[in-house]
Amino acid sequence: MELVLPVLLSALAMTLIIGVRYLLSSGFFAWLTNRIRPGQYSRLELQMGRERRWSLASAAIYGVPAGIVAWGWQNAGWTQIYTDINMYPIWYLPASLFLYLFAHDTWFYWTHRLFHRPSWFRIAHAVHHDSRPPTAWAAMSFHPVEAISGAIVIPALVIAVPIHVGVLAIVLLIMTVMGVTNHMGWEMFPRWLVQGSLGKGLITASHHEKHHELYRGNYGLYFRFWDKVCGTDIGLGTFDDNSARRGNG
């Protein structure tokens, strides 16, 4: 009991942190969408309310393993998170950043592809694709089964792979921003990046929009690597500029 209560409190704290992070990040990009593309989310109020409910439920699921790991890092040495920047060579900082992003992307690609098999889609992934079109609030709109698959990957990595606490913060920032901006329904990054050499390897909203349009291919999260290797890269989607004026007649 002496151990259970602190771990539960840590899980509750992480749930609140993740929930607030979601509300702030998705709320900011939803606000930005309304400013830059007025009418983009017109008549989607019921859908956005549903996205928020599923996402906050997902925040609770993400909070449990995150809270356990956070307590274990601070009190039991369960993780490979370190604070002394000199513990590993300086080159390991960017290397660990890429390693975490690539490992997360690999996990996401294969689990995402699994969730598109008919039985798994009906059980869980249909919740995410019920957002038509997706909005900035859809970033964490998952069925609990799918939320569990996403909640365990970063906690598993910090137990197995050394990472500086600052680099971990960058990983979480990238994960949050990409998760939201890939679902906004418009492309915030410049054309030269999306359609240039960088865009051939990175995923932005244009790439993920194609996935939501066709329900097949473009399964990655950060990189197009696995989609290209496995022949599931179906290119970039387009955005209907008229949708930005839906609320303006």
N, C-alpha and C positions, 0 to 999 in steps of 0.2 A: 504493500500500500504506500510505503514511503517513496517508492520509485514511480508508481502509477500516477499519482496526483501531479507531480512536476511535469511529467511527460504529457499528460492531458492538458495542462495549462499551456505548455509550449505549443501543442497542436492547436489549441484554441487561439493563441496569439498569432500563429502563422496563418490560420484561416482568416482572421481579421485583416492581417497585413495583405494577403493575397486578394481578398475581396476588395479592400480599399484600393489596392494597386489596379485591379481590373476596372473599378468604377472611375478612377482618375484617368487612366490611359484611354479606355474606350470612350469615356465622356469627353475627353479633350479632342480626340479625332472625330467624334460625332459632331461636336461643336465646330471644328474646323471644316468638316464637310458641309455643314449648313451655311457657313460663311462663304466658302469658295464655290460650292455647287448648290445654290438654293433650290430646294424642291427635290433633291436627290432621295431623301427619305420620306417624302410625302406619302401619306396613307399607309405607312408601315408601322404605325404606333403599336398595334396589337402584336405584330411580329417582333418588334424591338423589346416589348415587355416580356415576351416569351424568351427571347435571347438572354435578357438580363436574369430571369429566374433560373434558367438552366446554367448560366455562367456562375451565378453565386452558389448554386449547389455544387458545381465543379470546384469552386474555390474551397469549399469545405473538404472535398475529397483530396485536393492537392495539399491542403493544410496538414493533414494527418502525417504522411511520411515526411513532409518538410519539417514539421514540429518535432518529430522523433529524432530526425537527423540533427536539427539545430540543438536540441538538448544534449544529444550524444557528443556533438562537437565541443560544446562548452564544458561538459561535466564528465565525460567518459572516454574521450579520445577515440571515438568510433570512426571518425572521418579522416580524410587526407587533406583537409583544408588547412592551410598554413598562413601565418601573418608575417613572418620574417621574410622579407623580400630576398635576403641573401641565402636562404635555405637551398635554393636551386639556382643554376645559371640564369642570367637575365634573359637569354634567348628562350628559356622555357616558358616565360610569360606569354608571348604570342603563340608559341607552339601549343601550350595547354589550351589557350582560347580556341584555336582551330580544332584541336583534338576533341574538345567538348562539343563544339558546334557540329563537327562531322559525325561524331558518335550519336548525338541527339537526332541529327538529320537522318542517319541510317535507321535508327530505331523508328522514327516517325514514318519514313518511307514504307518500311515493310509492314508495320502495324496498320498504317493508313490503307495500304493496298489490301491487307487482310480484311479490313472493315468494309471494303467494297465488294467482297464476295457476297452473293445474295443473302445467305442466312445471317451473316454478321451485319450486313447493311440493315436488314429488317429489325434485328435485335437492338442495334445501337446507333449506327452511323446516320440513319435516316433523320435523327433529331437534328444533327448539324446541317444536313442538306434541306431541312425544312425551311431554312432561311432563303427566300427567293424574292429578290436578290439578297445576298449577305450584306450586312451592315457592320459598322465598327463595333457594335455590341455583340457580334457573333463570335468573337475571338475565342471564347471559352464555352460556347454553347454546345455542350456535349452530353450525351447520355452517361449516367454513372459508370457503365462498363467501359466506355471509351475514356472517360476521365481518369479512371484507375490506370489504364495503360499509359497515359501521359504523365501521371503524377509520380510514377516510380523511377523514371529514367534519370533525372538529375540527382535525386537522393542516392541512387545506385552508383552513379559516376563519382560523387564526392566521397563515397566509401572506398572506391577502388582506385581512383586516379588523383594524384596530388594536384592541387590548384590553389593559387593565392586567393585570399578572400576578395581582393579588388578585382581580379580577373573573373571570379565567379559572379560578382555584381554586374560586370559587363555582359557576361553570358545571359543573365536574367533580364538585363535591359534589352539586349538584342532579341531575345525570345519574346518579350512583351511587345516591343515595337513591331516586329515582323508579324506576330500573330494578329495584331489589330490592323495594321496597314494593308495586309494581304486580303482583308475582307471588306475594305471600305467601299468598294464598288466604283473606284476611280483610281487612277495612277498618280501618286504624289511625286514620284521620282522623275527626273528629266528624261526626255526621249533618248538623248545621247547615251545615258547609262543603261536604260532598259533595252534598247535595240543595238547597243554597241557591244564591244568585246566583253565588258563586265557582265552585261545582261545575259550573255550566252551561258554564264555559269551560275548566276544568282537568281533567286526567285523573288519576284515582286508581285504586286496585285495583278499585273497583266498576265502573268503566268498562271497564278492561282485562279483568276477569273475564268480561264478556259476550263479548269477542272470543274468549277461549279456550273459551268454551262453544259458540259458534255458528260459529267459524272464518270469519266474514265481518263486515265493518264494524268500527268502532272501531279504526282503524289508527294513530292518532296516538300520540305519546310524552308530550308535556307538555300540549298544548292540544287542545281539541275543534274548533278552527277549521276545519281542512281536512275533517274528517269532516262537519261541518255544511254547509260550502260544497258539498261533493261528494255529499251525500245518503247518506253511509255511517255516520252516527251512529245506532247502534241502542240507545242508552240505557244504563241502568245494570243491572248484573247483581246477583244476590243470592247470599248465602252460606248454606249449609246449616249451621245451628248444631249439628246433630247430628254433623257431621263433626269438630267439635272434641272430641267424646267417643268417637270411634271406638276409642281404646285403652282406654276405661273400661267396656267392655261395652255 
